[in-house]
């Protein structure tokens, strides 16, 4: 049905949907578990309020696979999905297929969100995605086990390795032969790009590609970081981590069989759910530094919501995006699912901090996270990430002795891909 649009002036020209016959808006905003459940609840609440209907579209849990599917759908101009759930590194890749949300969402609402994420989501002057929740890698640890063995949360990766080995061995000796020291995400997927970037940045080894477009991966600190990570495999981390994504690592940790885990903040609510074996036994701190002169860092993650330019109902879809990214909805998701808000004021909200005590202490981690080089590499980012994580996976899988040679080869490959900085 044709919709009548009413323009009003609020800093910029906004388009507001008028009351019309009910339409159905399709949204891809989650895949499994708590994220899908909370998305469904939020979308249904909007539907009840707006009088429209929502169709939820599920997809792959592998971000790289999902990106490929989205690229195919959007390149074909398909109207099947109105609202897309977009990874923080996708605006530069998919932005040409999305509408400018500044037409529909007032400037004062946009300014409530972290400026860095709004900037990340702005492509060629167009706001192609609204911030929905942010992320940065954090370190989970078993409070009870560290107290039992008189250990403190580690501040460096060396301290983590030492403490993990000590507790792991002691627990195995006491009868838990399944106990491991550290689990993380080392499957050759986008999740490994995030983990490896954290290691490298914490050692002062750069961010793969600098903001000037120059490839920086071939340096001693980056090589040291990757060799350090490789030393964990088979000592404090099981060989299985080479196939772990987020849920694989969480499964081991939440079953009570790991001392430390690197993951995103979403795992907090699940670890402390009533049926969790480790409920009340978990602590969260910033990821370790790469040594005394290193820094604590986390890779910037998170997801955003975009409206397809091929949508038959863009104004209605944009209204759904506005609702789902609102302060009220972000607060609900933070309390029930530990999803980090992108609205600064919520980090001082008493209800949010009661549900997620670490949000306040790790605000610097969330706001100063290291970004993957997606914006500078644009549409080539997927290839950059694939080459990077495949190299890292090779090093972790037994190729540590050739680390320097492997990062040198990666440097050459990325230099050619980026034409020495001219992406």
HELIX and SHEET records of a PDB file:
HELIX    1   1 UNK A   33  UNK A   50  1                                  18    
HELIX    2   2 UNK A   63  UNK A   75  1                                  13    
HELIX    3   3 UNK A   91  UNK A   94  1                                   4    
HELIX    4   4 UNK A   95  UNK A   97  5                                   3    
HELIX    5   5 UNK A  101  UNK A  103  5                                   3    
HELIX    6   6 UNK A  107  UNK A  110  1                                   4    
HELIX    7   7 UNK A  115  UNK A  120  1                                   6    
HELIX    8   8 UNK A  143  UNK A  148  1                                   6    
HELIX    9   9 UNK A  157  UNK A  173  1                                  17    
HELIX   10  10 UNK A  190  UNK A  202  1                                  13    
HELIX   11  11 UNK A  220  UNK A  230  1                                  11    
HELIX   12  12 UNK A  239  UNK A  243  5                                   5    
HELIX   13  13 UNK A  246  UNK A  254  1                                   9    
HELIX   14  14 UNK A  267  UNK A  271  1                                   5    
HELIX   15  15 UNK A  314  UNK A  324  1                                  11    
HELIX   16  16 UNK A  327  UNK A  337  1                                  11    
HELIX   17  17 UNK A  344  UNK A  348  5                                   5    
HELIX   18  18 UNK A  350  UNK A  355  1                                   6    
HELIX   19  19 UNK A  358  UNK A  361  1                                   4    
HELIX   20  20 UNK A  363  UNK A  367  1                                   5    
HELIX   21  21 UNK A  374  UNK A  377  1                                   4    
HELIX   22  22 UNK A  378  UNK A  380  5                                   3    
HELIX   23  23 UNK A  381  UNK A  394  1                                  14    
HELIX   24  24 UNK A  395  UNK A  399  3                                   5    
HELIX   25  25 UNK A  400  UNK A  402  5                                   3    
HELIX   26  26 UNK A  403  UNK A  417  1                                  15    
SHEET    1   A 2 UNK A   5  UNK A   9  0                                        
SHEET    2   A 2 UNK A  13  UNK A  17 -1                                        
SHEET    1   B 5 UNK A  53  UNK A  56  0                                        
SHEET    2   B 5 UNK A  24  UNK A  28  1                                        
SHEET    3   B 5 UNK A  83  UNK A  87  1                                        
SHEET    4   B 5 UNK A 300  UNK A 307 -1                                        
SHEET    5   B 5 UNK A 130  UNK A 136 -1                                        
SHEET    1   C 2 UNK A 122  UNK A 123  0                                        
SHEET    2   C 2 UNK A 126  UNK A 127 -1                                        
SHEET    1   D 4 UNK A 180  UNK A 183  0                                        
SHEET    2   D 4 UNK A 258  UNK A 263  1                                        
SHEET    3   D 4 UNK A 138  UNK A 142 -1                                        
SHEET    4   D 4 UNK A 282  UNK A 285 -1                                        
END                                                                             
